[in-house]
Every structure is written in C-alpha cells, then in structure tokens.
Amino acid sequence: MMRDEDVAQRRTALRALLARPLLTAESDPATLVLIRRHITELRDWLNRETGWRLQADAETARLFKTAPAGSDATYPARGRVGEPFGRRRYVVLCLALAVLERADAQTTLGRLAEEVLNAAAGPELAEAGFTFGLDHRAERSDLVAVVRALLDWGVLRKVAGDEDAYLSATGDVLYDVRRPVLAALLTGARGPSTVRAALFEERLSELAAESVPDTDDLRNQAMRRRLTRRLLEDPVVYYDDLDDAERGYLVSQRHAITRRIEEATGLLPEIRAEGIAMVDPDDELTDVRMPEQRTDGHVTLLVAEHLATRGEVSLEELHAFVRRAAERHVPYWRKGVTAPGAEEELLAVALGKLTALRLVEILPGAPSRVRGRPAIARYAIEEPTIRERGQASR
C-alpha cells in the first residue's frame, strides 16, 4: 500500500509538470527532486493515460505534451505583462532558436541581435513579407520579450547585465546557452528530420500527427489518451466538440476516466449534460483566471454575466454594454477607459479570456456575433429576493 506522503508528493510533482512542462533546477529545485524521486510511477501514469513522454535528469525535467491543434489560438506564448506574442515575436523566436543552436556556450544579447538580424534578411522571409530591424524601440522590445521567454524556459541563463539597459542602448547582457534545455524544447509526435511536406501548414500537421492504431484495443487506448489529454488541458470538454466515437466513449467511460485523473492530480470532475470540466479546487492549474482583479478582470466578469442571460448578442451590443459599464465604474477602473474607442480594446481582452476558457465563441460572418457556451451559465446572477422583516424563508 502506498503511503499518504508518497501519494501527495506524486500529485504535487504531476501538477507541477502539467502547469510547467519544462522544469529546471534553477526554476524549481524542490519539485525537480520530487519528480526524480517518483519518476517511474509518473512515467507509467503519463504514458498509460495520456501517451505523453517524460524525461528528467539532475538539471531538467521535460514533459513532452502533444502540441495543440494549429487552428487553436488560445495557447499563445506571453510576454512580461501577459500580452500574447504576435507574428513578429514568433518569427524572432524561431530565428533566435536557430541562432542559439549554432552559438558558443556563451553569448551576448547584442551578438544574438546581430545574428537574428542576419537571419531575418533571408530571401524566404522577405518573400513572405517579413522585415525586422532594431532601429525602433518596438522591435528591440520584441527581441527582449523573446529573450525573456528563453530565460523563463531555462534555455538561457543570465551571467551579467540587464535587458532594460540594452533597450535604452546603455549596456549589454551576457548569457550561458543551455544546450540540453534547447534540445528538449521541440515537442512533436515524430522527429523533424522525418517530415517530408514542403508547405509550412503541412509540415506542422505532419510533425504533430500521431500514428493510426490498427486494432480495436489500440484504437480505444488512443481515444482514451486523447480524451484524458483534453480533460487535463481544456477548461471544459463539450460533447458537441467531439466526434461520434469520442462522444460515445467519453459518455460510457467518463466516471472511470475522471476518477483516474482525480486520484492522480486532485482535479475534481464537474459532469453536466453538455460536457465535463475538471475543476482545480486550489486554482493553480490555469493560465487564465476567472474571476480576476483589476480592470480587465472586472470587464471580463461583467461581459460573462451579460452573456449568461442573453445567449447570443452582436459585437456592437457588447461594445455598447462595455461603454456603459466603463462610465459606471470609471472611479475604480484604470485611466482612459471612457475615451472614444476604449471599449473595443476592453472587450477584445475580455472575449480573449472567455474564448480561452471555452465560455464563449465568436460566430463567423458579418456582422460579428458572440454566443455564450453552456458553462457560462455559472456566471448568471439571479434577481435578489427581498423579504419583509419577520418573513420566514421558504
């Protein structure tokens, strides 16, 4: 029989890996020790239930998750204040990784910038309409955002200097290049050298494509792993989003699947007619919090409440709703929320969060419309019940 302490340690290690699939000794030494102590059991569970591969040594632990679908934009890399990476930052990130693959054991930010500039001047990127320079602060900020992401992941280790000094052209930064972490960054179902497709989308699809099982048992195993991964990764799994075979399997096996997830991670199943959510009672395993403080969090909550009672509305109606809310809450929200056009930015942030949480969907077509998904009903507020003094509750 397993000791309670072992179970708790294994759960802590697994939750840490789910939240941060690339762990280094610098970022979280205590959890890395736990992962290595329980590596056999963690590998067995992850392989059996999800098909994900786990590697760990004295310096690094890497959980090779399955890459999300290329059409899903709700898992972006993010900058220092949580802003999602745009196209330019993603291209600079890829160029920086290619440069670091050939770099010495140490490099500077200035040297990295020069080599990224050289790589960005290639004819293929020019044909694709991509240009990059360092004449403007916005472009230097994109490079620094990429470097900070690499520092956060552990690919670079700062030796001396500060990125803010580079931004203001008053200094440089020296880094160690950690090749073992760099080599473990790419995750996919197959090695990139085996990909034969020519176009980018086809190459990406081929890189992430899993093999097709040829027996009923293996097909069921693959389906169980896919569903378990979605329950671990997605805030809500709706039956309507699954194909017929997946829906039938999840309905028949939901209690067994969710029980195994609950035992291993501590996530609690919330099973409804429309789908299943694995809820984290400790509110740790999420990158998009709801509810949240500050202006953006309050706007998001108000929009969720509005949609919970109306179902489907136009984008124009939501803009008007946010404009009225800004006037009502202007003493508490950040400056500028009542300026002309400010409601567009506020609503875009709110819908981005609600879409990532699978609470709304933006319907295609013109004019644009927004529809609340079933799980948004939890944010509906009922009318208060006012009782006369001395009236008994019923």
C-alpha positions in Angstrom: 0.0 0.0 0.0 1.3 3.4 -0.9 2.0 5.9 1.9 -0.1 9.0 2.0 3.1 11.1 1.8 4.1 9.3 -1.4 0.7 9.9 -2.9 0.8 13.6 -2.0 4.4 14.0 -3.4 3.5 12.3 -6.6 0.4 14.5 -7.0 2.5 17.6 -6.4 5.0 16.6 -9.0 2.4 15.7 -11.6 0.5 19.0 -11.1 3.8 20.9 -11.4 4.6 19.2 -14.7 1.1 19.9 -16.1 1.5 23.6 -15.2 5.1 23.9 -16.4 6.1 21.0 -18.7 9.7 22.3 -18.8 11.2 22.5 -15.3 14.8 23.3 -14.5 16.9 23.1 -11.3 17.0 26.9 -11.2 13.3 27.5 -11.6 12.0 24.9 -9.1 14.7 22.7 -7.5 12.4 21.2 -4.8 9.8 19.9 -7.4 12.6 18.6 -9.7 13.8 16.4 -6.7 10.2 15.2 -6.3 9.9 14.3 -10.0 13.1 12.4 -10.0 12.1 10.6 -6.8 8.8 9.4 -8.4 10.0 9.3 -12.0 9.0 5.6 -12.6 5.4 6.0 -11.3 5.0 9.3 -13.1 6.3 8.0 -16.4 4.0 4.9 -16.1 0.9 7.0 -15.4 1.6 9.6 -18.1 2.3 7.0 -20.7 -0.7 4.9 -19.8 -3.3 7.7 -19.5 -2.0 10.3 -21.9 0.7 8.9 -24.1 3.0 11.8 -23.1 6.7 11.2 -22.6 8.6 12.3 -19.5 12.4 12.9 -19.3 14.2 14.0 -16.2 17.8 14.4 -15.0 19.7 16.4 -12.4 19.2 19.7 -14.3 15.9 19.4 -16.2 12.5 17.7 -16.3 10.6 17.8 -19.6 7.1 16.6 -20.2 6.6 16.3 -23.9 2.9 17.2 -24.3 1.1 16.8 -27.5 1.1 20.1 -29.5 -2.4 21.7 -29.6 -4.2 21.9 -32.9 -2.7 24.6 -35.2 -6.0 26.3 -35.5 -6.4 26.8 -31.7 -5.0 30.3 -30.9 -5.8 30.1 -27.1 -2.4 28.8 -26.0 -0.1 31.7 -27.1 3.4 32.4 -25.7 3.1 35.5 -23.5 5.2 38.5 -22.6 6.1 40.1 -19.3 2.7 41.5 -18.6 0.7 38.6 -20.1 0.4 40.0 -23.6 0.2 37.3 -26.2 3.0 37.0 -28.7 2.2 38.4 -32.2 3.5 37.2 -35.6 6.8 39.2 -35.4 7.7 37.8 -32.0 7.1 34.2 -33.1 9.3 34.7 -36.1 12.0 36.3 -34.0 11.7 33.4 -31.5 12.3 30.8 -34.2 15.2 32.8 -35.6 16.7 33.1 -32.1 16.4 29.4 -31.5 18.1 28.7 -34.9 20.9 31.1 -34.0 21.4 29.6 -30.5 21.7 26.1 -32.0 24.9 27.2 -33.6 26.1 29.6 -30.9 29.0 29.3 -28.5 28.5 28.3 -24.9 28.1 31.9 -24.0 26.6 34.8 -26.0 25.5 38.4 -25.5 22.2 40.0 -26.3 24.0 42.3 -28.8 25.6 39.3 -30.6 22.3 37.4 -30.6 20.5 40.5 -32.1 23.1 40.8 -34.9 22.7 37.1 -35.9 18.9 37.4 -35.7 19.1 40.4 -38.0 21.2 38.5 -40.5 18.8 35.5 -40.4 15.8 37.8 -40.8 17.3 39.2 -44.0 17.0 35.8 -45.8 15.1 35.8 -49.1 12.4 33.4 -47.9 11.3 35.7 -45.1 11.4 38.7 -47.4 9.1 36.9 -49.9 6.7 36.2 -47.0 6.6 39.9 -46.3 8.5 39.7 -43.0 11.0 42.5 -42.2 12.9 43.1 -38.9 15.3 45.7 -37.8 16.5 47.2 -34.5 16.1 50.9 -35.3 12.9 51.2 -33.4 12.3 50.5 -29.7 9.2 48.3 -30.5 11.4 45.9 -32.5 14.1 45.8 -29.7 11.3 45.2 -27.3 10.1 42.2 -29.3 13.7 40.8 -29.2 13.9 41.3 -25.5 10.5 39.7 -24.9 11.7 36.6 -26.8 14.9 36.6 -24.8 13.0 36.8 -21.5 10.8 33.9 -22.6 14.0 31.9 -23.3 15.3 32.9 -19.8 12.0 31.8 -18.3 12.1 28.4 -20.0 15.8 27.9 -19.0 17.3 28.0 -22.5 19.4 31.0 -21.5 20.9 31.7 -18.1 21.9 35.3 -17.3 25.5 35.8 -16.3 25.7 39.6 -16.1 23.8 42.7 -17.3 20.2 43.7 -17.7 17.8 43.7 -20.7 16.4 47.1 -19.8 19.9 48.6 -20.3 20.0 47.0 -23.8 16.6 48.6 -24.6 17.9 52.0 -23.7 21.2 51.4 -25.6 23.3 51.8 -22.4 24.6 48.3 -21.9 24.6 44.6 -22.9 23.8 41.3 -21.3 25.9 38.1 -21.1 24.1 34.7 -21.1 25.0 31.0 -20.8 23.4 28.9 -23.6 22.0 25.7 -22.1 22.0 23.2 -24.9 20.3 20.3 -23.1 17.2 22.6 -22.5 17.4 23.9 -26.0 17.4 20.4 -27.4 14.3 19.4 -25.3 12.2 22.4 -26.4 10.6 21.0 -29.5 7.8 18.6 -28.9 6.1 16.5 -31.6 4.9 13.1 -32.5 7.9 12.5 -34.7 11.4 13.8 -35.4 11.5 16.9 -37.5 14.1 15.3 -39.8 11.4 12.7 -40.9 8.9 15.4 -42.0 8.7 15.5 -45.9 6.0 18.0 -46.6 7.0 21.3 -48.2 4.4 23.8 -47.1 4.5 25.2 -43.5 1.0 24.1 -42.5 1.6 20.6 -43.9 4.9 20.3 -42.2 3.3 21.4 -38.9 0.5 18.9 -39.3 2.9 16.1 -40.1 5.1 16.9 -37.1 2.1 16.7 -34.7 0.3 13.8 -36.4 0.0 10.6 -34.4 0.1 7.1 -35.9 -3.2 5.4 -36.6 -3.7 2.2 -34.5 -4.6 -0.9 -36.4 -6.5 -2.9 -33.7 -9.7 -2.1 -31.7 -7.8 -2.3 -28.4 -5.2 0.2 -29.6 -7.8 2.5 -31.1 -9.7 2.5 -27.8 -6.4 3.2 -25.9 -5.6 6.1 -28.3 -9.1 7.5 -27.8 -8.8 7.3 -24.0 -5.5 9.1 -24.1 -6.9 11.9 -26.4 -9.8 12.4 -24.1 -7.7 12.4 -21.0 -5.4 14.9 -22.5 -8.3 17.2 -23.4 -9.7 16.9 -19.9 -6.3 17.8 -18.4 -5.7 20.7 -20.9 -9.0 22.2 -21.7 -11.1 24.2 -19.2 -14.3 22.4 -20.5 -14.7 19.5 -22.8 -18.1 19.7 -24.6 -19.7 16.6 -26.1 -20.6 18.7 -29.1 -16.9 19.3 -29.9 -16.2 15.5 -30.1 -16.8 13.2 -33.0 -19.4 10.4 -32.6 -16.9 7.7 -31.5 -15.2 10.0 -28.9 -18.5 11.2 -27.6 -19.8 7.6 -27.1 -16.6 6.5 -25.5 -16.5 9.5 -23.1 -20.1 9.1 -22.1 -19.6 5.4 -21.3 -16.2 5.8 -19.6 -16.5 9.3 -18.0 -16.6 8.1 -14.4 -13.5 5.8 -14.8 -11.5 8.4 -16.7 -12.3 11.3 -14.4 -11.7 9.1 -11.3 -8.2 8.3 -12.5 -7.5 12.0 -13.2 -8.8 13.0 -9.8 -6.7 10.4 -8.0 -3.5 11.4 -9.8 -4.0 15.2 -9.8 -6.6 16.3 -7.3 -8.8 17.9 -10.0 -12.5 17.4 -9.3 -14.9 16.4 -12.1 -18.0 18.6 -12.8 -20.1 16.4 -15.1 -23.1 18.1 -16.8 -25.4 17.2 -19.8 -23.3 19.3 -22.1 -19.8 18.1 -21.1 -17.2 17.7 -18.4 -14.9 20.2 -16.6 -12.0 19.1 -14.4 -12.0 21.8 -11.7 -9.0 22.7 -9.7 -10.0 23.5 -6.1 -6.6 25.1 -5.5 -7.0 27.3 -8.6 -3.4 26.7 -9.6 -3.6 24.8 -12.9 -4.8 27.6 -15.2 -3.1 30.3 -17.2 -6.3 32.3 -17.5 -8.0 33.2 -14.2 -11.7 33.8 -13.7 -12.7 35.8 -11.7 -9.7 38.1 -11.7 -9.0 41.5 -10.1 -8.2 44.8 -11.9 -10.0 46.4 -14.8 -9.6 43.6 -17.4 -10.8 41.0 -14.9 -13.8 43.1 -13.9 -14.8 43.8 -17.5 -14.5 40.0 -18.3 -16.8 39.1 -15.4 -19.4 41.7 -16.4 -19.4 40.5 -20.0 -19.7 36.9 -18.8 -22.7 37.9 -16.7 -24.3 39.8 -19.6 -23.9 36.8 -22.0 -25.0 34.3 -19.4 -28.5 35.7 -19.5 -28.7 36.7 -23.2 -27.1 33.7 -25.0 -26.1 35.3 -28.3 -25.6 39.0 -29.0 -23.9 41.2 -31.6 -20.5 42.7 -31.2 -22.0 46.1 -31.4 -24.3 45.4 -28.4 -21.3 44.2 -26.4 -19.3 47.4 -27.3 -22.3 49.5 -26.1 -22.5 47.4 -22.9 -18.8 47.8 -22.1 -19.1 51.6 -22.8 -21.9 51.9 -20.3 -20.0 49.8 -17.8 -16.9 52.0 -18.1 -18.9 55.1 -17.4 -20.4 53.4 -14.3 -17.1 52.1 -12.9 -14.8 54.9 -14.0 -13.6 55.7 -10.5 -12.4 52.2 -10.0 -11.0 51.2 -13.4 -7.7 52.3 -15.0 -7.4 55.7 -16.7 -8.7 56.2 -20.2 -11.5 53.6 -20.2 -14.1 56.1 -21.2 -12.0 57.5 -24.1 -13.5 57.1 -27.6 -12.8 53.6 -28.8 -11.5 52.3 -25.5 -14.4 49.8 -25.3 -13.0 47.9 -28.3 -9.7 47.1 -26.5 -11.5 46.3 -23.2 -13.9 43.9 -25.0 -11.2 42.3 -27.1 -9.3 41.4 -23.9 -12.5 40.1 -22.2 -13.5 37.9 -25.2 -10.0 36.6 -25.5 -10.1 35.3 -21.9 -13.7 34.0 -22.3 -12.8 32.2 -25.5 -9.7 30.6 -23.9 -11.9 29.4 -21.1 -14.4 27.9 -23.6 -17.1 30.1 -22.2 -18.0 31.9 -25.5 -17.5 31.5 -29.2 -17.2 34.2 -31.9 -19.5 33.3 -34.7 -18.3 33.7 -38.3 -20.0 36.2 -40.6 -20.8 39.8 -40.8 -21.8 41.5 -38.5 -19.9 39.5 -35.9 -21.9 37.9 -33.1 -20.8 36.3 -29.8 -22.5 33.3 -28.3 -22.2 32.1 -24.7 -21.4 28.4 -24.3 -23.2 26.3 -21.7 -20.6 26.6 -19.0 -21.1 30.4 -18.9 -24.4 29.8 -17.1 -22.5 29.6 -13.8 -21.9 33.4 -14.1 -25.6 34.3 -14.3 -26.8 36.4 -11.4 -30.3 35.8 -10.2 -32.5 38.7 -9.1 -32.2 39.3 -5.3 -35.0 38.0 -3.1 -36.3 40.8 -0.8 -38.2 39.7 2.2 -40.2 41.8 4.6 -38.9 42.0 8.2 -40.0 38.9 10.1 -40.9 36.9 6.9 -39.8 33.3 7.1 -37.6 31.8 4.5 -39.2 29.2 2.3 
